[in-house]
Amino acid sequence: MVEPALDITIKLVVSVILSSFVGLEREVHGRAAGLRTHILVSLGSCLIMLTSIDMFEQYHAVTSCDPARIAAGVVTGIGFLGAGTILRYRVSVIGLTTAASIWTVAAIGLAVGSGFYWGSIVTTFLTILTLVVINKLEHTLLRKARYRTLVVEAHVDAVLLGKIRALFGEYLAEIKDFEIEKIPETTESRISFDIKLTTATFDDTIIIKLLDLEGVGRAYWD
């Protein structure tokens, strides 16, 4: 039989190892919640689960207590951390996947803390599969609409705007909204286009073609 102290240490270490796989994937993609955040969430959840079990073992003979009660609070309370990674930028919402991964590693930590190793390992594997493999499949097989902001700095007139609209239409980009502002101390204006894309194939081509238009000094994705 494993000694209590060793058993606790093993569970805490396993929670760190499993969550680090998920956190590393988020870190590589430059997300706000990366390696350290995911590890700490899972480690803290694991400790809370261990504390719940320990309290039950100590006091169940004295009074009625539910070892899942504190753990249930983690599932609810972890939402505040996940919400901090969700941002709305113009027409798009980013951070939903990272928020979901944080919630998942909290569940992994609770599972490891309760000794449910197989479930936590399989969940970690499936989470990585979802974040890495399915993400690639979405980009290669599915024509999923994406929303991006393209900024053009140019001498703006009605003719140029007409050419830009035609160019977007040619490369399957639909303008959802745009705004124009004067660039201080210059004669140029900055136009921010919120556009809907159904493919990433023409992202670079659109920029190159925009720079070929007379009057356009700069174009870039924001």
N, C-alpha and C positions, 0 to 999 in steps of 0.2 A: 504493500500500500504506500502511495506517495505521501511523504510528510506534508502537513498543511502548508508550511512556509514555502516549500519547494513547489507545491501545486499552485499556490497563488502566484509565485514568480513566473512559472511556466505560462500560466494564462495571460498574465500581463505582457510578457515578451511576445507570445503568439499574436496577441491583439495588435502590437506594434508592427510586427512583421507583415501581417495580412493587410493592415491599413496602409502601410508604406507602399505597397504595390499600386493601390488605387491613387494615393496621393502623388506618387511619382509621375503617373500618367497625366494628372492635372498640372503638375509642376512643369513638365516638358512643354505643355501647351500654353504656358504663361497665364494660368488662371489665378484669380485673386486668392482663392483657397487652395494651397498647394500641399506639399509633402508634410510640413510641420503641422498644419491645421488638421489634416486628416488623421495623422498619428495621434495628436492630442485628443481629438474627439473620440476616437476608438479606445484609447487608453483610459480616458476618464469614464467612458461608458462601461468599460470592463470593470473598473474599480467600483463603480456604483452597483453593478450587478453582484460583485463579490461581497460588498458591504451589505446588500439586501439579504443575500443568502446567510451571511454570518449573523446578522441580527435575528433572522428567523431561527437559526440553530440555537441561539442563546436564549431567546425569549418565547419560543412557541409553547413551551411547557407552562409558562407563567401567564401569558395572555395571548389572545388570538392576533396573529399578524400575517400579512400577505407578503411573501418575498418578491412578488412582481410589482408591488405598489410603487416603490421608488423608481424601478426600471421604467414603468409606464410614464413617469414624469419626464424621463429622458426623451422618449419618443415624441412627446408633446413639446417639451422645451427646446429641443434641438432646432426647431423651426426658426428661432430668432437668428441663429447663426447662418442657416441656409438662406434666409431672407436677405441677409447682408451681402450676399454674392449675386443677387438678382438685380440687374440694372436695366432700365428702359432708356434706350438711346434713339431718339427720333422715332422711326417707324419699326424698330426692332427691339426685341427683348433678349438680353444675354445673361448667362449665369444660371439658367434653369438646370442644366445638366450637372454643374458643380454642386448646386444646392441638393440635388438628388443623391449625388455621390456622398456628400457629407451625411445625409440622413441614413444612407446605406451603411457607411462605416460605423455609425453609432449602433446600428443593429448588429453588425459584425462583432463589435466590442461587447455588447450585451450577451450575444450568443457564446462567445469565448468565455466570458465571466461565469456563465452558467454551466460550462463544460460541454456545450454543444459544438464540439470541434468540427465534425463532419459538415454540419450545416454551414458553419462560418467559412470553411475552406471552399466549399462548392460555391457559396455566394460570392466570395472574393474572385474566384475564377470567372464566374458568369458576369460579374461587374466589369472586370478587365476586358472580357470578350465584347461586352456591349460598348464600352468606351472606345476601344481600338478598332476591332474588326467591323462592327456594325456601322461605326462612324465612316469608315472607308467605303462600305457598301452604299451608304446613303449618297456619298459624293459621286460614286461611279455609276450606280445603277438607277437611282431615283432622280427624277427631275423635280427636286424639291425647291420651292420658291425661297429665295434668299433676299433679304433687304439690306442694302448697303448705301452709304453716303459717298457721293463723288463730288469733289470740289474742283471747280474750274475758275482760274483767274484770267480775265480777258477784258478787252475793250468791248463792252456789251452793247448790242443793238438788236432790233427785231430780226434782222437777217441771220445773225449768228445764232440766236436762240432757235430759229427755225431749222438751221443746219444741225444743231445739236440734237434736237428732237428727232430729226430724220435719222441721224446716226444711231441713236439709242434704239429706235424701232428696227433698224437693220440688224442690230446685234441682240435682239430679244430682250431689251431692257425697257421696262415701263416706268415712266416718271410718275411717282405718287405725290410728290410735293417738291417745292424748291423755294429758296429765298436768295435775294440779291442784296449785297451790302458793298458800299464803297470802301476801297482800300485807302487808308489815310496817306496823304502826301504822294499819291499817284493818280493817274487818269484811268486806272483799271478798276474793275469791280470783281468781287468774289461771289460766285454762284454755288450754292450748296444744293445738289440734287439728291433727293431721297428716291432711290429707284428699286424696283422689284426685278430680280434676276431669276431665270429658270435654269440657268446653267452657268458654270464657272469657266467655260471654254473661252469666252471672249473677253474676260476681265482685262488682260494685258492689251489685247487688240483695241479695245475701246479707248484706253489711255493714249495709245500711239496715234490712232485716227483723230482724236480730239486735238492733239498737238499739231496735226497737219492743217487744221482749220485756221484760216487767216484771222488774226486778232487774239488767238489763244496763246497766253504766255506760259501757263502752267496748268497741269491737271493731275489729280491724285485721289486715291481712295482714302477716306477718313476713317 
